[in-house]
Amino acid sequence: MNMLGGRATVVAPDGALPATAAGPVAWAPAVVALVAALAVWAALFSTEIAAAVTVWNTSTAYNHCWLIAPIATWLFWQRRERLALLAPIPAPVFALLAIPGTLIWFAAERLGIMEGRQLAAFGLAQVIVLTVLGWRFALAFAGPLAYLIFLVPFGGFAVLPLQHITAWMIDWGLDVLGITHYVDGLMIETPAGLFHVAEACAGLRFIIAALAFGALYALVIFRSPWRRLIVMALALAVPVLANGIRAGGIIVLAEYLGSAEAAAADHVIYGWGFFSAIILLLILAGLPFREDAAPPAAPLFPAPPGPPARPMALAGAAALAAGLGGAGPAAAMTLAYQGGAPVETTLRLAAPDGCAVVEGGLDCQGLRVRATMLVFSPRANWSEVSAARWRLGRGGSDTELTFTVPIGPAGTGGGGLWRARQADDGDGLSATASWLGGRAVGDGLGSRAAQARNSLAGGAGAPVLVVVRAVPTERAQPLGGARERQVFQAVLAAQGAGLAAEAAARSQGN
């Protein structure tokens, strides 16, 4: 190997023709420019980063995300010989990819979809790498760079469909086994007891972990794109099927134990053991087809001859990519400044039979019930509504029992649903409902898009959120979970048109 002006002529490890590549001196300015651009990116998208870290810490479905960066670093280290055939070649034209990226981020921000914001921010970080170091580097290290996608805690939107898939598989399995049962949505009743397909039973935590492991397995063991694709398809399909078998097995076990509580005890912990066994079987199934005898291939496109990239060119490419990516956060900050904080008030609730009006709410057979209304600015996005829902409703556990209660007649501001949760730690119940433009709305894309249009066009309508909380009083005898739900449902049903009409009027700016 002969050194000349900071560049070296090397031979590719797979016997390819010699190529001229950069030495350490040429890489130093590129690394500095990249780190500086990524530091600006991290400051611009600190909200997305903080939200991701919070999910890693609080959700068992994403605890493994702490391992993603070290694994990606190891994958990069495996391919470090490729750097001898590469040179940092800034490509400012690729900074233009930040324009659709920042538009996608801004759309997700207005829609209040944090996963969309995080995925768009991840894409903008990749644009920075592509712009500063060039497409040859991005292609040579595509595996480690792509693996970093698992830093984003995505997949929450799939929980409800996965719950219904699990319930359907349980229903089908019990039919095959001839076990008497009745299915009502996510509730399954058998002679052994009543089962609820909670969010923890959806299998998302198993699927996300399997995809992360499957991607690592595919990158390390296989070289063929088709084999890697098959591994990823199996990493998605097999956990879904296995989760249905696991959930159905709990109910079948309850038939033999004669107790739903005994069969369901620590079922999440047992589920991880079952999941580990499934992953082991997938590993063993893939070993006969492994392709890891040879080292990772050399870059398809080694660096062309020429002088090292100038520091000013690197700095310009980094500044351009970071600047275009920051346009979305700048626009969002402007709208947030114009919007202001929501107005929070305590509501007077109608008292059904068995409840008494007390200061600040109702006393219902040992349950203290309180309702709060938040009226948001027309400039607000739906993520503010979602954040307030979780803050006031104190939801979050994926093992909580969920149910719905009709709000009331559509003509009086109702027509929607109270979405209620019962805490599994005795902390009471909560229900939330939203209004926009004079009608009750859900949390789907329709209402999010309507408020996004409002926020940009300056519409008079404003999101309204009502949160009803019920907690046991200290001196009351416990009612039991089923009785608490009945009392809480009666309270929600008693509100009828009065509360809904007030919320609907406020959502029109009245």
N, C-alpha and C positions, 0 to 999 in steps of 0.2 A: 504494500500500500504506500503510495507516494503522496506526500502532502505538498500542496501548492496554493498559496494565497488563501488559506482557510478552507480549501475544498480538497476532497480526497477521491482518488479513483479506486473503486472497490469492485469485487466480484460478487455477484448475487449468490446466496447460499444454495440456490437450486440449480446453479450452473448456467444461469442466463448470461447474456453478454455483459461486459463491464459497463458501469454507469458512473457518471460523475455526481457526487453528492456532497452535502454540506458537512463541515466539521463542527466541533463544539463552538468555535468562535462565531460562526454564522447563525447558530441556533439561539445564542444568548439574547440578541435584540428581539427576536421573534417571541421568545418566552416572556420577556418583559412586557412587550406590547399586548400579548394575549392575557397575561395576568391583570394588567391595568384595565383592559376592556371588560374582562369578567368581573372585576371589582365594581366597575360602574354598573354592569348588569345586575349584580347582587344587590346593590343599593336601590336600583330602580324597582326591582321585583322582590324586595325584602318581605312584603306582605305575603306573597306566595310561598316564599321559603319558610317563613315562620309558621304559616298554616300547615305546610307539609310536615315540619318537625313536630308540631303539636299532634298531628295524626299518628306519626311514627310512635310517639310516646304513649298515646292514649288508646289506640286501637290495636287489638291483638292481630288483626288482619295485616297490619303493616309494620309490626315490630322488626321484621327482617330487613326493612329498608336501611337500617343502620349498617348493614353488611354490604350494601350495593356498591358504594364508593370504593371500599377496600378490594372487593372482587374485581371491579372494573380496572383498578390500578394494577392488580395482578395480571389480568388479561393483557393490559398494555405492556407490562414487563415481559410477558411471554413473547411479544412481537417486537421487542426493542431492536433486534437486528435490522429491522426494516428501516430504521432511522439512518443507517449507513448508506442507504440507496435513495434517500429523500433529501430535499432542501425546502426550507420555508419560502414559499412563493406567494406573496399576498395577491389576492384576486378581488379587487374592489367591486367588480361587477356583481359578485355574489352577495354583496351587501344589499342589493335590491330585493333579495328574498326576505329581508326584514320588513318590507312594506306589507306584503300579505300577512306576514306573521304578526305584526303589530295591529293590523286590522282585525285579525282573528282574536287577538288578546282583548282588544277594545270591545268587540262584540260579546265575548264571554263575560267581560267585566260589567257591561250594561245588562246582560241577562242574569248576572249574579251566579255564574257557574264557576266555582273555584277550580274544579278539575280542568275546565277549559282554559282558564287563565294560566294554570301551572303547566299544562301541556304546551300552550303557546310560548310561555317563557322558556321552557326547555328547548323548543325549536329555535328560538332566538339565540340561545347560548350556542347551539350547533352552528347557526349562521355566523356567529363571531369566529368560531374555530375555523370554519370553511373559508371565511374572508381573510383572516390573518395568516393562516398557515397554508392555505391552498387546497385544491380538490384532491391532489395526489395524496397528501397526508390524510385527509378525511376518508378517502377510499381505503388506504392501507390500514387504517385503524378504525374501520367502520364497526367492527364487532364491539370493542370496548366502549366506543362512543354511543352506539345504539343501546348497549346494556344499561347505560345510565338512565334510560327511560323509566326503569323501575324505582327511581328516586321519587317519582310522581305517584302519590297515593290515588290512583285512578280505579274505577270500577264500582264506586258507590251507587251509581245509577242502575246497576244490574241487580241490586239486592232484592227488590220486590219481584222482578221476573224470576229470579232464582228461587225465591220462597215458593212461588206458585209452581215452578217446575218440580221442586222437592215434594210439595203436597200432592201433585199429580202422580209422581212416581210412587209415593207411599200408597195412595189410593189404588193404583194399578197393582202393586205388590200384594196389598191386603186382599184384593179381589182374587188374585191367583191362588193365594194361600187359603182362601175361604174363611177369613176372619171377619166377623160381623163388625161393621163400622159405619159411621156417618160423617161426611165431610161438609163443612160449611166454611168456604173460603180457606183460611189458614188454620181453622180449628178442626181437629179430627177426634171423634169420640168413639171409643171401643168399650167393651165390657170391663176392661182394666182401668179405664179412666179417661180424662180429657187431655189431649195433647195440643200444643200450639206450635206451629212452625214459625218460630221467632226469627229475627234477623240473623242471629248467630247460627241458626240451622240452615241458612241459605247456602252455605258452603263457600262464600266469597273468600274467606281467609285461606281456605285450602286451595282454591283456584289461583289466587294471586301468588301464593308461595310456590305452587307447582309451576306456574309460568316463569317465575324468576329462576327456579332451579332448572327447569327445562331449557331455558335460554343458555344458562351456563353449561349445562351438559352438552347441548348442541354445539356450542362454540369450541369446547375443549375436545370432545370425542369425535366429532364429524367435520368433514371438509366440504362435502357435497351440499349445495343449497337445497336440493330436494329432500335429502335426509334430515337436514335441519328443520325444514318446513314440516315434515312428518312428525318430528319430535315435538314441535310447538303445538301442532294440532292435537296430538295425544295428551300433552300437558294441559290442554283446555278441556277436552272431552272426557277424559278418564276421571278427573276429580268431580265433575258434575254427576256422572253416573255413580261413582263411589259414594258421594255424599247422600244421594237418594237411597242407596242400599244401607248406609249407616243409619240414617234417620228411620227408615222402615224397620231396621233390625232392632232399634230401641223399642218400638211399639210391639213388635213380635215378642221381644224379651219380656215386656210387661205382661203379656198374656200368660207366660209361664210363672212369673214372679207374683202375679196377681196384684201388682201395685205400679201405677204410672210413675209415682214419685221415686220408687226404688230404681226403676229402669232408667229414668232420666237423670239420676244423680251423677254429677260430674261427667255428663255425656260429652261436653266440649273437650275435656281432658282426654277421655277415651277416644274421641274423634281424632285427636292428633296422633295417637298410637296407630289407629286404623289408617290414617293418611300416610304415616311413615312407612307402613307395610306396602301400601299401594305404590309409593315412590320407589321403594326398593325393587318391587317387581318390574317397574318401568325401566329401571337401570339395568337389571339383569336381562330384560328383553332386548335392550339396545346394544349390549356388549358384543354379541356375535357380528354386528355390522359396523363396529368401530373403525375409524380411519385416522387414529391419532399416532400411528407409528412414525409418520413423517412430521417434521416441524411445520408450523404455519408457513404458507407459501410466501415468497417474496412479493413486493408490490408489482402489480401489473404494469404500472407506468412509473418507472424510476425518474429521478430529477433530470431535466435536460442540462447540457453544459451551459455555463454562464457564470457571471459574478454573483456573489451573495446578494440577497435583497437588502436595499438600503434601509437604515432605521427610520427615515422619514416616510418611506413607502409603507412600512409596517405600521407606524403610528397613524398614518392617514387612513389605512384600511380599518384599523381597530376603531378609530374615532367615528368613521362613517357608519360601520355596523352598529356600534353602540348608540350612536345618535339617532339613527332611523328606528332602532328598537325602542327607544325611550319616548317616541312621540305618543304612543298610546297612554302610558302612565301620566304624561303631562296633561293630556286632554281630560283624563279621568279625575285628576287632582283639581282641575278648574271647575268641573261640574260638582265635585264634592264640596268645594268651597262655597259655591253658590247655593247649595242645598241646605246645609245646617242640620242640626240634630232633630230627631223626632220628638213630638210632644206626647208625654206619657200622662195618662189620667186613670184614676180608679173608678170602676163602673159600679152602679147599684144593680144588684141581681134580684130577679123575681124569685120568691121563695116557694118551692113546691111543698106538698104535704110532708110533714116530718122535719121541716127546716124552719129556723127562726132567723130573722134579720138581726144582725149584730153590727157593731162598728166595723166598717171596712169590708163587710161581706156577709156570709151566712154561716150558721152553725147547724150542721145536718147530722144528727145522731153521732156526734163525736168527730165529724169531719169539718174542719174550718175551710170554707171555700171563699176565694177571692178572685176578682177579675180585673184585668188591666188592659187598657186600650192604648195603642201607639199609633199616632198619625204621622206618617213620613212626608218628607218634602216631595213635590212632584219631580225634583231632580234626582231623587234617590234611586239606587238600583236594587235589584231583588236580593242581593247578598246581604244588604242591611236588614231586610225583613227576616231572612233565614237566621242571621246571627242573633237577632232579638228573640226569635222563636226559641232557639236553644238556650239562650241566657235566661229567659223568664220561665220557660217550660221545664228547664232543668232535665231535659232528656239527654240521651247519649248512649246508654247501655244497649247493646245489641241483643240482650236476652229479655228485655222488657216486653210485656204483653201489649199489643196495639189493637185498637178497635176504632170504629167510626160511629158517629151519631148525627142524624140529619139536623140541619140548622133550623129549617122552617120553610114556609111557603116562599116560592121564588119571587112572587110579586111584591113582597115586603122586604127585599134585601136578602132573603134566604136562598134556598135552592142548592146550597152547598153542604159540606160536611164538616163537623167537628172532628179533627184527627186527634185521638186520645191515646195516652200511654199510661200504663200502670207500672210504677217502679218495682223492681224485684227485691228491693232492700227495705221495704216498708216505708219509703219516703213519700208515699201518697200517689196522686194522679195528676195529670195535666192534660189540657186540651187546647188546641189552637185553631183559629180560622182566620182567613184573610179576605179582604174586600178590595176591589179596584173598579173605579168607574161606575159605582152604584150597584154592583152585584158581587155576590160571593164567588171567589175564585180559588182554584187549587194552587199547587206549587209547580205546575208543569210549564212547558215552553210557551204556551199561549199567554198566560198571565205575565210571564217574564218578558216576552216580546212586546206585549202591550205597554208595560211600564218602561221598557227600553225606549220605545217610540215617544212616550210621554216625556222622559227625561231629556231627550234630544230636541223635541219640538216645542217644549215648554207648555205641555197640556195642563189643564186645570185639575185633572184627577190626581189623586194621591193614594198610595198604598196604605191600608189600615190593617193592623194586626190586633186581634183580641186573644188574650191568653187567660185561661181559667185554671187555677191551681187549687187542689184539695189536699190538705195534710191532716193527719190525725192529731187531735188535741192531746195534751200531755195527760190529762186526767181521765180520758175516755177509755173504755174497754175496747180492745180491738174488735172491729166488725168482721174481719176476715176478708180475703181478697175478693171473693165473689160478691159479697154483700157491699163492699166499698164500691165496686164497679156499678152495681145496681143503683146505689144512692147517687153516684156521680152522674150516671146516665140520666136519672130523673132531673137533676139540677140543670143539665145541659138542655134537655127537652123542654123544661119549663120556661126557658128564656124566650122561645118563640120569636115573634115578629119584633118585639120591642128592641132588644139589643141589636138584632140584625138590621132593623130600619135605621137605628142611630149610626151604626158602623157604615152602612151603605151611603147615608147622607154625607158623612165625613169624607168618604172616599171620592165624592164628587167635588170636594173643595167647599162644601157648605158648612 
